[in-house]
Amino acid sequence: MEIHFSKYNFKITANGEQQMIFDIIRKKTVVLTPEEWVRQHIVHYLINDYGFPKSLISLEKQLVLNELSKRTDIVLYNQTASPCMIVECKAPEVKITQKTFDQIARYNLKLQVPYLWVSNGKTNFVCHVDLSNQKVHFLETLPIVSILMEGK
């Protein structure tokens, strides 16, 4: 699936040798790593181009899996505040592999969301997870916002 990101008006500053970017969800500046660059593009895409409510987006949500603390990159919530999509971001030079899908699948063991999105900013995979039949279907596009909001 190809997603073309618009040019967004990021607030980028320098802190010594590090570049920082203002995160509109966490409301603070964070280190601008290649993975963060992808995460911020996806966040702005979701809000500005896709029309997803900013108030229903969470970044770096902590999960405990097998007594290990992990963090999801992005979790979207529906109108009943239930998680409906996990987004896993990788740096643009990182190839999306089975290991990436295994990582997001482990997160979904905990969150039980119907949609997964894996991206390195260039390559994007969106899946619908049929939880009751334990099947995954790759999608050509993101589901429309109203489907996510209804939690289907």
MARTI-232322 format. One record per atom (N, C-alpha, C): residue number from 1; atom name; x, y, z. Coordinates in nm, 4 decimals, always signed. Layout:
<recs>
k | a | x | y | z
NUM | CA | X | Y | Z
...
</recs>
This chain:
<recs>
k | a | x | y | z
1 | N | +0.0853 | -0.1173 | +0.0000
1 | CA | +0.0000 | +0.0000 | +0.0000
1 | C | +0.0897 | +0.1234 | +0.0000
2 | N | +0.0583 | +0.2169 | -0.0861
2 | CA | +0.1378 | +0.3387 | -0.0944
2 | C | +0.0625 | +0.4536 | -0.0305
3 | N | +0.1315 | +0.5262 | +0.0556
3 | CA | +0.0736 | +0.6449 | +0.1179
3 | C | +0.1681 | +0.7597 | +0.0886
4 | N | +0.1137 | +0.8661 | +0.0358
4 | CA | +0.1946 | +0.9846 | +0.0088
4 | C | +0.1662 | +1.0862 | +0.1178
5 | N | +0.2683 | +1.1191 | +0.1921
5 | CA | +0.2532 | +1.2158 | +0.2992
5 | C | +0.2617 | +1.3564 | +0.2422
6 | N | +0.1767 | +1.4435 | +0.2919
6 | CA | +0.1815 | +1.5844 | +0.2547
6 | C | +0.3029 | +1.6484 | +0.3218
7 | N | +0.3298 | +1.7729 | +0.2866
7 | CA | +0.4331 | +1.8490 | +0.3585
7 | C | +0.3657 | +1.9098 | +0.4802
8 | N | +0.4137 | +1.8740 | +0.5970
8 | CA | +0.3542 | +1.9218 | +0.7209
8 | C | +0.4427 | +2.0303 | +0.7814
9 | N | +0.3818 | +2.1153 | +0.8585
9 | CA | +0.4523 | +2.2270 | +0.9202
9 | C | +0.5070 | +2.1839 | +1.0564
10 | N | +0.6132 | +2.1034 | +1.0521
10 | CA | +0.6746 | +2.0555 | +1.1754
10 | C | +0.7530 | +2.1672 | +1.2426
11 | N | +0.7554 | +2.1661 | +1.3747
11 | CA | +0.8383 | +2.2599 | +1.4510
11 | C | +0.9656 | +2.1858 | +1.4904
12 | N | +1.0734 | +2.2140 | +1.4177
12 | CA | +1.2007 | +2.1470 | +1.4406
12 | C | +1.2993 | +2.2473 | +1.4986
13 | N | +1.3647 | +2.2066 | +1.6068
13 | CA | +1.4635 | +2.2916 | +1.6732
13 | C | +1.5903 | +2.2105 | +1.6968
14 | N | +1.6921 | +2.2785 | +1.7452
14 | CA | +1.8172 | +2.2100 | +1.7777
14 | C | +1.8401 | +2.2186 | +1.9274
15 | N | +1.8914 | +2.1106 | +1.9819
15 | CA | +1.9315 | +2.1066 | +2.1220
15 | C | +2.0748 | +2.0540 | +2.1219
16 | N | +2.1703 | +2.1470 | +2.1113
16 | CA | +2.3096 | +2.1055 | +2.0959
16 | C | +2.3259 | +2.0393 | +1.9606
17 | N | +2.3733 | +1.9163 | +1.9608
17 | CA | +2.3951 | +1.8405 | +1.8372
17 | C | +2.2673 | +1.7726 | +1.7863
18 | N | +2.1660 | +1.7610 | +1.8732
18 | CA | +2.0446 | +1.6864 | +1.8367
18 | C | +1.9378 | +1.7764 | +1.7768
19 | N | +1.8719 | +1.7226 | +1.6736
19 | CA | +1.7533 | +1.7905 | +1.6227
19 | C | +1.6342 | +1.7399 | +1.7027
20 | N | +1.5424 | +1.8303 | +1.7327
20 | CA | +1.4229 | +1.7979 | +1.8101
20 | C | +1.3004 | +1.8326 | +1.7255
21 | N | +1.1913 | +1.7612 | +1.7481
21 | CA | +1.0667 | +1.7889 | +1.6781
21 | C | +0.9560 | +1.7991 | +1.7828
22 | N | +0.8650 | +1.8956 | +1.7629
22 | CA | +0.7546 | +1.9098 | +1.8568
22 | C | +0.6473 | +1.8073 | +1.8228
23 | N | +0.6098 | +1.7284 | +1.9219
23 | CA | +0.5076 | +1.6249 | +1.9064
23 | C | +0.3738 | +1.6826 | +1.9521
24 | N | +0.2789 | +1.6926 | +1.8589
24 | CA | +0.1496 | +1.7536 | +1.8908
24 | C | +0.0611 | +1.6639 | +1.9766
25 | N | +0.0916 | +1.5369 | +1.9865
25 | CA | +0.0142 | +1.4465 | +2.0722
25 | C | +0.0680 | +1.4513 | +2.2151
26 | N | +0.1978 | +1.4333 | +2.2301
26 | CA | +0.2587 | +1.4345 | +2.3631
26 | C | +0.2822 | +1.5765 | +2.4147
27 | N | +0.2663 | +1.6757 | +2.3247
27 | CA | +0.2801 | +1.8181 | +2.3585
27 | C | +0.4176 | +1.8497 | +2.4186
28 | N | +0.5215 | +1.7957 | +2.3547
28 | CA | +0.6586 | +1.8232 | +2.3972
28 | C | +0.7523 | +1.7960 | +2.2805
29 | N | +0.8739 | +1.8487 | +2.2907
29 | CA | +0.9726 | +1.8190 | +2.1881
29 | C | +1.0397 | +1.6864 | +2.2212
30 | N | +1.0682 | +1.6105 | +2.1161
30 | CA | +1.1341 | +1.4809 | +2.1305
30 | C | +1.2488 | +1.4755 | +2.0301
31 | N | +1.3444 | +1.3880 | +2.0532
31 | CA | +1.4589 | +1.3740 | +1.9636
31 | C | +1.4097 | +1.3260 | +1.8271
32 | N | +1.4581 | +1.3913 | +1.7234
32 | CA | +1.4165 | +1.3596 | +1.5869
32 | C | +1.5044 | +1.2489 | +1.5296
33 | N | +1.4682 | +1.1251 | +1.5621
33 | CA | +1.5348 | +1.0076 | +1.5055
33 | C | +1.4659 | +0.9740 | +1.3732
34 | N | +1.5249 | +0.8900 | +1.2899
34 | CA | +1.4562 | +0.8497 | +1.1666
34 | C | +1.3190 | +0.7849 | +1.1926
35 | N | +1.3103 | +0.7023 | +1.2976
35 | CA | +1.1815 | +0.6415 | +1.3323
35 | C | +1.0807 | +0.7478 | +1.3771
36 | N | +1.1268 | +0.8469 | +1.4525
36 | CA | +1.0377 | +0.9544 | +1.4976
36 | C | +0.9873 | +1.0355 | +1.3786
37 | N | +1.0725 | +1.0536 | +1.2780
37 | CA | +1.0331 | +1.1241 | +1.1562
37 | C | +0.9131 | +1.0527 | +1.0917
38 | N | +0.9195 | +0.9200 | +1.0841
38 | CA | +0.8086 | +0.8414 | +1.0280
38 | C | +0.6859 | +0.8539 | +1.1182
39 | N | +0.7041 | +0.8407 | +1.2498
39 | CA | +0.5916 | +0.8498 | +1.3432
39 | C | +0.5204 | +0.9851 | +1.3301
40 | N | +0.5973 | +1.0931 | +1.3232
40 | CA | +0.5354 | +1.2256 | +1.3135
40 | C | +0.4634 | +1.2449 | +1.1808
41 | N | +0.5165 | +1.1901 | +1.0732
41 | CA | +0.4460 | +1.1977 | +0.9450
41 | C | +0.3138 | +1.1218 | +0.9516
42 | N | +0.3161 | +1.0050 | +1.0139
42 | CA | +0.1927 | +0.9264 | +1.0253
42 | C | +0.0909 | +0.9991 | +1.1131
43 | N | +0.1349 | +1.0557 | +1.2242
43 | CA | +0.0433 | +1.1293 | +1.3123
43 | C | -0.0219 | +1.2450 | +1.2360
44 | N | +0.0582 | +1.3224 | +1.1661
44 | CA | +0.0032 | +1.4361 | +1.0911
44 | C | -0.0855 | +1.3889 | +0.9759
45 | N | -0.0480 | +1.2787 | +0.9131
45 | CA | -0.1320 | +1.2205 | +0.8080
45 | C | -0.2684 | +1.1803 | +0.8662
46 | N | -0.2653 | +1.1099 | +0.9792
46 | CA | -0.3907 | +1.0643 | +1.0411
46 | C | -0.4826 | +1.1819 | +1.0736
47 | N | -0.4262 | +1.2892 | +1.1260
47 | CA | -0.5072 | +1.4047 | +1.1682
47 | C | -0.5472 | +1.4921 | +1.0500
48 | N | -0.4496 | +1.5320 | +0.9688
48 | CA | -0.4737 | +1.6319 | +0.8645
48 | C | -0.5307 | +1.5762 | +0.7345
49 | N | -0.4865 | +1.4573 | +0.6929
49 | CA | -0.5293 | +1.4029 | +0.5641
49 | C | -0.6387 | +1.2966 | +0.5785
50 | N | -0.6309 | +1.2185 | +0.6827
50 | CA | -0.7230 | +1.1065 | +0.7034
50 | C | -0.8446 | +1.1469 | +0.7860
51 | N | -0.8309 | +1.2524 | +0.8662
51 | CA | -0.9435 | +1.3025 | +0.9444
51 | C | -0.9671 | +1.2310 | +1.0757
52 | N | -0.8642 | +1.1656 | +1.1308
52 | CA | -0.8815 | +1.0960 | +1.2584
52 | C | -0.8663 | +1.1962 | +1.3723
53 | N | -0.9529 | +1.1876 | +1.4734
53 | CA | -0.9460 | +1.2836 | +1.5852
53 | C | -0.8149 | +1.2727 | +1.6636
54 | N | -0.7493 | +1.3852 | +1.6801
54 | CA | -0.6230 | +1.3937 | +1.7539
54 | C | -0.6387 | +1.3401 | +1.8962
55 | N | -0.7542 | +1.3647 | +1.9564
55 | CA | -0.7775 | +1.3249 | +2.0959
55 | C | -0.7839 | +1.1733 | +2.1148
56 | N | -0.7938 | +1.0979 | +2.0040
56 | CA | -0.8051 | +0.9525 | +2.0128
56 | C | -0.6772 | +0.8814 | +1.9669
57 | N | -0.5657 | +0.9557 | +1.9677
57 | CA | -0.4369 | +0.9010 | +1.9273
57 | C | -0.3443 | +0.8995 | +2.0491
58 | N | -0.2795 | +0.7855 | +2.0714
58 | CA | -0.1847 | +0.7707 | +2.1818
58 | C | -0.0494 | +0.7283 | +2.1241
59 | N | +0.0576 | +0.7865 | +2.1765
59 | CA | +0.1923 | +0.7498 | +2.1320
59 | C | +0.2696 | +0.6849 | +2.2459
60 | N | +0.3453 | +0.5841 | +2.2076
60 | CA | +0.4307 | +0.5118 | +2.3013
60 | C | +0.3559 | +0.4611 | +2.4235
61 | N | +0.2421 | +0.3972 | +2.3976
61 | CA | +0.1631 | +0.3366 | +2.5049
61 | C | +0.2404 | +0.2172 | +2.5607
62 | N | +0.2539 | +0.2132 | +2.6915
62 | CA | +0.3275 | +0.1054 | +2.7557
62 | C | +0.2405 | -0.0190 | +2.7695
63 | N | +0.2999 | -0.1332 | +2.7367
63 | CA | +0.2345 | -0.2632 | +2.7525
63 | C | +0.3289 | -0.3537 | +2.8308
64 | N | +0.2738 | -0.4463 | +2.9045
64 | CA | +0.3555 | -0.5474 | +2.9703
64 | C | +0.3236 | -0.6809 | +2.9050
65 | N | +0.4267 | -0.7387 | +2.8426
65 | CA | +0.4127 | -0.8676 | +2.7742
65 | C | +0.5119 | -0.9650 | +2.8357
66 | N | +0.4615 | -1.0727 | +2.8906
66 | CA | +0.5481 | -1.1729 | +2.9543
66 | C | +0.6455 | -1.1073 | +3.0527
67 | N | +0.5933 | -1.0192 | +3.1344
67 | CA | +0.6677 | -0.9471 | +3.2377
67 | C | +0.7730 | -0.8502 | +3.1817
68 | N | +0.7694 | -0.8251 | +3.0489
68 | CA | +0.8596 | -0.7283 | +2.9876
68 | C | +0.7798 | -0.6044 | +2.9495
69 | N | +0.8382 | -0.4888 | +2.9737
69 | CA | +0.7725 | -0.3634 | +2.9397
69 | C | +0.8046 | -0.3275 | +2.7946
70 | N | +0.7027 | -0.3057 | +2.7139
70 | CA | +0.7162 | -0.2688 | +2.5734
70 | C | +0.6369 | -0.1420 | +2.5494
71 | N | +0.6635 | -0.0749 | +2.4369
71 | CA | +0.5896 | +0.0462 | +2.4000
71 | C | +0.5442 | +0.0375 | +2.2559
72 | N | +0.4166 | +0.0595 | +2.2342
72 | CA | +0.3659 | +0.0688 | +2.0976
72 | C | +0.4013 | +0.2059 | +2.0428
73 | N | +0.4173 | +0.2171 | +1.9119
73 | CA | +0.4461 | +0.3483 | +1.8522
73 | C | +0.3221 | +0.4362 | +1.8535
74 | N | +0.2138 | +0.3866 | +1.7952
74 | CA | +0.0889 | +0.4633 | +1.7873
74 | C | -0.0266 | +0.3673 | +1.8121
75 | N | -0.1224 | +0.4100 | +1.8933
75 | CA | -0.2476 | +0.3356 | +1.9104
75 | C | -0.3614 | +0.4336 | +1.8844
76 | N | -0.4555 | +0.3912 | +1.8003
76 | CA | -0.5759 | +0.4697 | +1.7751
76 | C | -0.6898 | +0.4088 | +1.8550
77 | N | -0.7775 | +0.4954 | +1.9049
77 | CA | -0.8923 | +0.4514 | +1.9844
77 | C | -1.0205 | +0.4885 | +1.9123
78 | N | -1.1250 | +0.4097 | +1.9354
78 | CA | -1.2546 | +0.4424 | +1.8745
78 | C | -1.3356 | +0.5308 | +1.9686
79 | N | -1.4595 | +0.5570 | +1.9304
79 | CA | -1.5426 | +0.6506 | +2.0072
79 | C | -1.5821 | +0.5983 | +2.1443
80 | N | -1.5612 | +0.4685 | +2.1708
80 | CA | -1.5884 | +0.4153 | +2.3048
80 | C | -1.4584 | +0.3993 | +2.3853
81 | N | -1.3504 | +0.4594 | +2.3344
81 | CA | -1.2185 | +0.4588 | +2.3987
81 | C | -1.1540 | +0.3199 | +2.4023
82 | N | -1.1948 | +0.2332 | +2.3101
82 | CA | -1.1298 | +0.1027 | +2.2956
82 | C | -1.0254 | +0.1128 | +2.1852
83 | N | -0.9107 | +0.0489 | +2.2018
83 | CA | -0.8108 | +0.0536 | +2.0951
83 | C | -0.8649 | -0.0119 | +1.9682
84 | N | -0.8390 | +0.0513 | +1.8523
84 | CA | -0.8906 | -0.0033 | +1.7269
84 | C | -0.7813 | -0.0244 | +1.6222
85 | N | -0.6636 | +0.0372 | +1.6407
85 | CA | -0.5529 | +0.0159 | +1.5468
85 | C | -0.4203 | +0.0392 | +1.6187
86 | N | -0.3248 | -0.0483 | +1.5871
86 | CA | -0.1865 | -0.0293 | +1.6315
86 | C | -0.1055 | +0.0057 | +1.5071
87 | N | -0.0187 | +0.1064 | +1.5202
87 | CA | +0.0715 | +0.1428 | +1.4114
87 | C | +0.2145 | +0.1218 | +1.4602
88 | N | +0.2898 | +0.0434 | +1.3873
88 | CA | +0.4306 | +0.0201 | +1.4185
88 | C | +0.5152 | +0.0948 | +1.3162
89 | N | +0.6008 | +0.1845 | +1.3642
89 | CA | +0.6849 | +0.2675 | +1.2772
89 | C | +0.8295 | +0.2191 | +1.2819
90 | N | +0.8895 | +0.2159 | +1.1660
90 | CA | +1.0316 | +0.1846 | +1.1534
90 | C | +1.0984 | +0.2989 | +1.0783
91 | N | +1.2293 | +0.3126 | +1.0950
91 | CA | +1.3048 | +0.4127 | +1.0209
91 | C | +1.2978 | +0.3793 | +0.8719
92 | N | +1.3068 | +0.4804 | +0.7846
92 | CA | +1.2962 | +0.4558 | +0.6407
92 | C | +1.3948 | +0.3523 | +0.5858
93 | N | +1.5138 | +0.3421 | +0.6448
93 | CA | +1.6122 | +0.2464 | +0.5935
93 | C | +1.5900 | +0.1043 | +0.6468
94 | N | +1.4967 | +0.0875 | +0.7396
94 | CA | +1.4682 | -0.0451 | +0.7957
94 | C | +1.3651 | -0.1165 | +0.7084
95 | N | +1.4022 | -0.2328 | +0.6614
95 | CA | +1.3127 | -0.3118 | +0.5783
95 | C | +1.2043 | -0.3754 | +0.6658
96 | N | +1.0811 | -0.3749 | +0.6173
96 | CA | +0.9707 | -0.4401 | +0.6887
96 | C | +0.9842 | -0.5909 | +0.6652
97 | N | +0.9985 | -0.6651 | +0.7747
97 | CA | +1.0190 | -0.8098 | +0.7647
97 | C | +0.9168 | -0.8831 | +0.8511
98 | N | +0.9257 | -1.0141 | +0.8505
98 | CA | +0.8392 | -1.0953 | +0.9352
98 | C | +0.8593 | -1.0598 | +1.0820
99 | N | +0.9814 | -1.0234 | +1.1187
99 | CA | +1.0111 | -0.9836 | +1.2566
99 | C | +0.9255 | -0.8631 | +1.2979
100 | N | +0.9048 | -0.7694 | +1.2041
100 | CA | +0.8212 | -0.6521 | +1.2320
100 | C | +0.6766 | -0.6947 | +1.2565
101 | N | +0.6277 | -0.7865 | +1.1732
101 | CA | +0.4905 | -0.8353 | +1.1905
101 | C | +0.4763 | -0.9146 | +1.3205
102 | N | +0.5796 | -0.9900 | +1.3560
102 | CA | +0.5764 | -1.0640 | +1.4827
102 | C | +0.5683 | -0.9668 | +1.6008
103 | N | +0.6415 | -0.8565 | +1.5916
103 | CA | +0.6408 | -0.7558 | +1.6982
103 | C | +0.5015 | -0.6966 | +1.7167
104 | N | +0.4385 | -0.6534 | +1.6073
104 | CA | +0.3062 | -0.5912 | +1.6190
104 | C | +0.2016 | -0.6960 | +1.6595
105 | N | +0.2206 | -0.8205 | +1.6164
105 | CA | +0.1273 | -0.9272 | +1.6556
105 | C | +0.1351 | -0.9531 | +1.8063
106 | N | +0.2558 | -0.9446 | +1.8646
106 | CA | +0.2700 | -0.9609 | +2.0103
106 | C | +0.1947 | -0.8494 | +2.0833
107 | N | +0.2075 | -0.7257 | +2.0331
107 | CA | +0.1334 | -0.6145 | +2.0935
107 | C | -0.0166 | -0.6405 | +2.0854
108 | N | -0.0580 | -0.7000 | +1.9743
108 | CA | -0.2013 | -0.7226 | +1.9568
108 | C | -0.2547 | -0.8364 | +2.0425
109 | N | -0.1677 | -0.9233 | +2.0907
109 | CA | -0.2134 | -1.0245 | +2.1867
109 | C | -0.2720 | -0.9558 | +2.3090
110 | N | -0.2152 | -0.8421 | +2.3436
110 | CA | -0.2596 | -0.7658 | +2.4604
110 | C | -0.3779 | -0.6739 | +2.4264
111 | N | -0.3668 | -0.5999 | +2.3145
111 | CA | -0.4671 | -0.4973 | +2.2840
111 | C | -0.5899 | -0.5473 | +2.2076
112 | N | -0.5736 | -0.6561 | +2.1305
112 | CA | -0.6864 | -0.7160 | +2.0579
112 | C | -0.7582 | -0.6153 | +1.9661
113 | N | -0.6819 | -0.5485 | +1.8807
113 | CA | -0.7398 | -0.4509 | +1.7876
113 | C | -0.7724 | -0.5176 | +1.6545
114 | N | -0.8693 | -0.4622 | +1.5796
114 | CA | -0.9030 | -0.5199 | +1.4499
114 | C | -0.8124 | -0.4746 | +1.3348
115 | N | -0.7294 | -0.3700 | +1.3547
115 | CA | -0.6462 | -0.3201 | +1.2450
115 | C | -0.5025 | -0.2973 | +1.2901
116 | N | -0.4088 | -0.3330 | +1.2014
116 | CA | -0.2666 | -0.3127 | +1.2236
116 | C | -0.2086 | -0.2393 | +1.1029
117 | N | -0.1141 | -0.1486 | +1.1286
117 | CA | -0.0465 | -0.0760 | +1.0213
117 | C | +0.1021 | -0.0768 | +1.0539
118 | N | +0.1823 | -0.1254 | +0.9602
118 | CA | +0.3277 | -0.1279 | +0.9727
118 | C | +0.3837 | -0.0376 | +0.8636
119 | N | +0.4757 | +0.0537 | +0.9018
119 | CA | +0.5296 | +0.1482 | +0.8035
119 | C | +0.6729 | +0.1865 | +0.8337
120 | N | +0.7495 | +0.2055 | +0.7273
120 | CA | +0.8807 | +0.2689 | +0.7388
120 | C | +0.8771 | +0.4032 | +0.6648
121 | N | +0.7587 | +0.4520 | +0.6367
121 | CA | +0.7412 | +0.5783 | +0.5669
121 | C | +0.7372 | +0.5625 | +0.4169
122 | N | +0.7959 | +0.4550 | +0.3664
122 | CA | +0.7965 | +0.4285 | +0.2224
122 | C | +0.7101 | +0.3070 | +0.1895
123 | N | +0.7226 | +0.2052 | +0.2722
123 | CA | +0.6460 | +0.0820 | +0.2545
123 | C | +0.5446 | +0.0741 | +0.3673
124 | N | +0.4186 | +0.0472 | +0.3309
124 | CA | +0.3101 | +0.0415 | +0.4287
124 | C | +0.2300 | -0.0860 | +0.4105
125 | N | +0.2000 | -0.1500 | +0.5208
125 | CA | +0.1121 | -0.2664 | +0.5205
125 | C | +0.0021 | -0.2414 | +0.6216
126 | N | -0.1226 | -0.2556 | +0.5767
126 | CA | -0.2369 | -0.2432 | +0.6669
126 | C | -0.3118 | -0.3753 | +0.6628
127 | N | -0.3466 | -0.4246 | +0.7803
127 | CA | -0.4141 | -0.5540 | +0.7916
127 | C | -0.5416 | -0.5401 | +0.8728
128 | N | -0.6401 | -0.6186 | +0.8347
128 | CA | -0.7577 | -0.6370 | +0.9197
128 | C | -0.7377 | -0.7698 | +0.9900
129 | N | -0.7527 | -0.7701 | +1.1200
129 | CA | -0.7360 | -0.8912 | +1.1998
129 | C | -0.8740 | -0.9411 | +1.2386
130 | N | -0.9080 | -1.0581 | +1.1883
130 | CA | -1.0338 | -1.1230 | +1.2238
130 | C | -1.0048 | -1.2018 | +1.3519
131 | N | -1.0304 | -1.1379 | +1.4655
131 | CA | -0.9937 | -1.1965 | +1.5944
131 | C | -1.0676 | -1.3260 | +1.6238
132 | N | -1.1950 | -1.3347 | +1.5850
132 | CA | -1.2723 | -1.4544 | +1.6171
132 | C | -1.2264 | -1.5761 | +1.5367
133 | N | -1.1805 | -1.5542 | +1.4119
133 | CA | -1.1341 | -1.6651 | +1.3286
133 | C | -0.9817 | -1.6737 | +1.3201
134 | N | -0.9146 | -1.5848 | +1.3909
134 | CA | -0.7684 | -1.5789 | +1.3929
134 | C | -0.7085 | -1.5768 | +1.2532
135 | N | -0.7606 | -1.4821 | +1.1704
135 | CA | -0.7098 | -1.4648 | +1.0340
135 | C | -0.6720 | -1.3200 | +1.0137
136 | N | -0.5727 | -1.3001 | +0.9281
136 | CA | -0.5262 | -1.1658 | +0.8946
136 | C | -0.5457 | -1.1453 | +0.7455
137 | N | -0.6059 | -1.0300 | +0.7104
137 | CA | -0.6296 | -0.9949 | +0.5705
137 | C | -0.5582 | -0.8638 | +0.5407
138 | N | -0.4711 | -0.8645 | +0.4393
138 | CA | -0.4030 | -0.7414 | +0.4000
138 | C | -0.5006 | -0.6554 | +0.3205
139 | N | -0.4965 | -0.5245 | +0.3452
139 | CA | -0.5871 | -0.4300 | +0.2807
139 | C | -0.5117 | -0.3429 | +0.1809
140 | N | -0.5836 | -0.2965 | +0.0800
140 | CA | -0.5248 | -0.2070 | -0.0204
140 | C | -0.5147 | -0.0641 | +0.0309
141 | N | -0.6045 | -0.0265 | +0.1216
141 | CA | -0.6080 | +0.1096 | +0.1760
141 | C | -0.6413 | +0.1033 | +0.3244
142 | N | -0.6270 | +0.2158 | +0.3905
142 | CA | -0.6741 | +0.2242 | +0.5290
142 | C | -0.8260 | +0.2153 | +0.5291
143 | N | -0.8844 | +0.1551 | +0.6330
143 | CA | -1.0311 | +0.1565 | +0.6416
143 | C | -1.0787 | +0.3006 | +0.6610
144 | N | -1.2002 | +0.3285 | +0.6185
144 | CA | -1.2499 | +0.4649 | +0.6377
144 | C | -1.2624 | +0.4939 | +0.7880
145 | N | -1.2461 | +0.6204 | +0.8217
145 | CA | -1.2434 | +0.6609 | +0.9623
145 | C | -1.3662 | +0.6115 | +1.0387
146 | N | -1.4831 | +0.6196 | +0.9775
146 | CA | -1.6054 | +0.5811 | +1.0486
146 | C | -1.6026 | +0.4326 | +1.0890
147 | N | -1.5384 | +0.3479 | +1.0103
147 | CA | -1.5268 | +0.2060 | +1.0467
147 | C | -1.4384 | +0.1907 | +1.1698
148 | N | -1.3263 | +0.2637 | +1.1726
148 | CA | -1.2410 | +0.2601 | +1.2918
148 | C | -1.3154 | +0.3132 | +1.4142
149 | N | -1.3862 | +0.4225 | +1.3948
149 | CA | -1.4565 | +0.4875 | +1.5068
149 | C | -1.5665 | +0.3978 | +1.5637
150 | N | -1.6245 | +0.3142 | +1.4790
150 | CA | -1.7293 | +0.2226 | +1.5266
150 | C | -1.6708 | +0.0953 | +1.5858
151 | N | -1.5399 | +0.0751 | +1.5652
151 | CA | -1.4743 | -0.0413 | +1.6229
151 | C | -1.5006 | -0.1692 | +1.5483
152 | N | -1.5230 | -0.1602 | +1.4154
152 | CA | -1.5512 | -0.2818 | +1.3353
152 | C | -1.4278 | -0.3333 | +1.2665
</recs>
